[in-house]
Amino acid sequence: MYEQTSKLRKIVAEKNSISDISGDGKNLKVYCVTSGKGGVGKTNLSVNLGLAMQSLGKKVLLIDADLGLANIDVLLGLFPEYNLSHILSIGKSIRDIILEGPLGISILPGASGLYELANISNSDIKLLINSFNTLADDFDIIIIDTSAGISKNVTSFITSSNETIVITTPEPGALADAYAIIKISREFCDKIHVVVNKADNYKEANRTMEKLSRSAKKFLNMQLNYLGFVLEDETVHKANMEQVAFFVNYPNSLASKCLMDIGRKLVYGEPLLPKTNVTLNSWFTRLVSIIKANTGVI
């Protein structure tokens, strides 16, 4: 266990100095969206935040990394045939796997195949990396939608990302679980954002964030970045039943306007490009290394 933790810490320490293996490809930003518990609307926000950023002129790749209950395709009424494992098993290209969603957003569906990276050969890893490298100039932003809770696969994706976005609701249980995932994430991530979902009004959202901020400051000695809130909105449920994105079908809804504000903060509130030279190729290479370290396979 100690050896495994040491490997992870070494990976984290090297994050700021990692260079692009291929020497080409543009920089991109990688956000990991996670939550302490299920039912807080994490996947819905991942999808619609990605669409908001896509509408702002950024090319977004959305990765469904919930290895047990992948459902971005269900949310959007899509029908994926392939996943990453089919690159190796039947020779599919990465472009065969990626789906085009609303507004031209790109989706890597159902992450089945991602955690299998722990057990594949180095030659197969190189094949996958070369496949990702064909997309080197295609994206500005990657959004990774993880499973809820704390697990090795979740920490793998958090560690591979530039920044983590923790989703919570005002409900006390969700808040306690959000604190737990923040406590874990701080060891592996450069920056942690918080979004309060399903708030009745901005005052309730602010109170929720204040509670979380106080706990983080007092017990973890850290500052959280409050990205904003998404108001409770019946059109979200309506869109889910219709298997469409509420940001696209209900652009004037309260939830859509809240997410556009959050998207603008991420795109315009700070420089888009990270301080480190992160490319699609270097991110995927790092992810493979982290997964192997997390499973004890090196």
N, C-alpha and C positions, 0 to 999 in steps of 0.2 A: 504493500500500500504506500509506504514511504517513497519507494523508488518511482511508482506511478505518479505520485504527487509532484515529485521533483522534476519529472519529465514535462508535466503540464506547466509548471512554473517556468521552466526553461523556454518552452514555446511562447508563453506570454511575454517573457523578457525580450524575446527576439522579434516580437511583433512590430516594434517600431523601427527595426533595422532590416526587415526582410526586403529583398529586392526582387524585381520581376525576372523570372528565370529566362524568359524568351528575349527580354530586352526590348520588347515592343508592347503595344497595347496601351490604351489610355487608362488613367486613374479612374477608380469608381469608389462609391461609398457603399458599405455593407451594413445594413441594419438587421438586427435579430429581434423579432417581436415575440415576447413570451409573457407568461402569467403564472401566478402561483397556484391557481386552480382553474378548472374548466367552468364554462358557463358565463364568463365575463365578456364574451364577444370578441375574443382575440383574433380569430380567423377573419371574421367580418371586417374588423378594423384593418387587418393586414391587407386584405384585398382592396378595400375602398381607399385606404391611404395610398396604396400603390397607384391606383387609378387617378387620385388627385394629383400626385406628383407627375404621372404621365401626362396629364392635361396641362401641366405647367411647362411642357416641352422637354421633359427628361425621359430617356429610354429606361424602362424599368423591367427587371426580371424578378418575378415572384416565385419563390421556391417553397413548395409544400413539404415541410420537414417534420410533420407529425407522422412518425414512423408507424404508429399503430392505428390512428384514425384519420388518415389523410382525407380531407373533404373540400378542398378549394374547388375541385372540379364539380362536385355536387352543388356547391353554393352558386356556381355560375352556369350550371346546366351543360357542362362539357363532358366529353366522353373520351378520355385518353386511352390509347391502345398500348403505349410503351412507357418504360421508365429507364433509368440509367443502366440497369442490368442488361437491357437489350442491346446496348452498344457492344457488349462483350459476347452475349449469347447468340445474336443473329446479325450482328454487324450493322446495326442502325447507327445513323449519325446523330449528333446532339440536336440538329435541326429537325430530325424526324420526331424527336421526343417532345421538344418544346411546343406548346400550344399557343396560338394567338387568341388573346382574350379581348374584352371590350376596350375600345380606344387604342387598340394596337399593343396593349401590354402583353409581355411574354410570360408564360407560366410553365415551370417545370413541375409537372403534376406528381401526386402521390410519391413521396420520397422513398418508397420501397426500392431498395437497391443502394441507397446512400450508406446505410450502416454496414452493409455487406463489404464496404471498402476495407474494413478491418482485416479481412481474411483473403483478399485477392493478391495476386502476385505483383511484383514490381513492374513486369512487362505490361500487365493489364492496367495498372495505375498510369503508366506512361501513355497508354492508348487513350484512357479517359481524359488525361490532361491535354493531350493533343487535340482531342475532340472539343474540349472547352476553349482551347486556344483559337479555334476557328471563329469563335464569337468575341474575340478580344476587343474589338472596337464597337461592339453592338450596344453596350449598355453603359449608363451613367450610375445606376443605382441597383443594388440587389436588396430585396426584402425577404428575409427568411422567417416563415411562420412555423414556429416549433410547437411541440405538444405542450400541454400545461403541466406544471409541477416541476420537480427537481429530479433529473435523471442524468445518466452519463451522456445520452445523445443530446439532451438540451444544453448541457455545459459545453459539449463539443461545438455546437453552433454558436453559442455565446462567445466562446474563446476565439473562434475564427472571424468574428465580426469586428467592425470598427466601434459600433455603438449598439447598446441594447435599449429597446423600448418595452417597458413593463406596463401591461394593461391591468387595471383594477376597477372595481366598482365601489360605491360608498358602503356596501354591505360589510359589516365587521369581519366576517370570515374571509372575504376576498382581500380585505386590507391586511389582515394578519399573514395570509399566504403571499401577498405581494412583498411584504417585508422580508419573508423568508427567501424568496427568489432574489431579491436585491442583495441580501446578505451573502448569498452564494456568488452572485454575478460580479460583485465588486472585486473579487480576486482575479477575475479573468477578462474583464472588459474595461476599456478606456473611459467610457462615458455612459451613464445610465439616465435615460429619460423616463418620465411617467406620464401616462394618459389615463384620466378618470373617465370611464365609460358609464352610460346609463344613469347619468346624473339628472335629477329633477330640475335643477337650475344651477347657475354658476356659483351661487353661494354654497350649495351643498358640495359641489366639486372642489371649491377652494378649501372648505373645511376638511374634506377628505385628504387633500394634498398636504395641508398643514399638519395633520396627524402623522402622516407618513414621513414628512420632512423632519418633524421633531424627533421621531424615533430614530431615523437614520443619523441625525446629527448627534443625538445623545449617546446612542449605543454603538454606532458604527463610525462616528467621526467623519461623516461624508456628506457632501452636498448633492442633492438630486436636482435634475433639471425638469421643471414642469412644462411639458409641451402644450398642455391644454386639456380640454374636456369634450366629450360628445354627449349631447343631451338625449334623454329618453325620447324615442321617436317611433310612432306606430308604423311609419313607412319602412323601417328596417325589417320588421316582422313581415310586412306585406311583400317586400322584395325577396326575402328568404323563401317565402311560400311560392313565389313566382320563379325562383332560381335565377334571379338577375341581380346585378350590382345596384344598390340603392343610389350610389353616387352618379351612375349613368341614367337610370330611369327616373330618379327623383332628385334632380340636381338642386332644386330649390328647397329641399327638406332641411329641417334643423340639423340633422345628423350630417348631411352633405356639406353644409356651410361650416360646421365645426371642423370637419376633416380637411376642408380646403384651408382653413386657418392654420391647422397643424402642418399640412403639406407646405404651405408658404414659409412657415418658420424653419422647416428643415432645409428647404431649397434656398431661401433668400436670407434667413436670419443669421447664417454663418457661411463661410466659404464651403462650397460643395465638395471640393477635393480635400481629402485628408492630408495630414502632414507627411504621412508615409506614402511610399510608392506602391499602392495596392492596385493590382490588375485582376481580371477574372482568372487568369492563369495562376498568379501567385496566391490568390485567395483559396482556390480549389486545392492547390498543393498543400497549403497550410492546414486546410480542413482535413485532408487525408492523414496528415501527421498527427493531428489532435485526436482524431477518432482512434488511430492505432494506439496512441498513448493512453487514452481513456479505457481501452479494452485490454491493455497490457500486451499488445502485439506490436513489436518494433522490428 
